[in-house]
């Protein structure tokens, strides 16, 4: 599931907890009353790089989210911003860092 509307991104920005890593910025907002599946939003602007880099980053984050969706709390909304250092780390290392970010931001 993905975040698609701008108000969803604004909600996460306003109410979410942040975690900054060398490879990404991570924000998680949680609706404790909701039993919906977690949703992911990725912000990869042109400032990040060319279209190839942006799409590769989005594919990596979507795959990590898909593989580890059971670690995200029910009703959570997640926004991820890739950083330029993303491609200097392996997929497994990024996955570990995302799981660490989840643990740090769950409240």
ABEGO torsion letter per residue (X at the ends): XBBABAAAAAAAAAABBBBBBAABBBBBBBBAABABBBBBBBBBBAAAEBAAAAAAAAAAAAAAAAAAAAABBBGBBBBBBBBAAAAABBAAAAAAAAAAAAAAABX
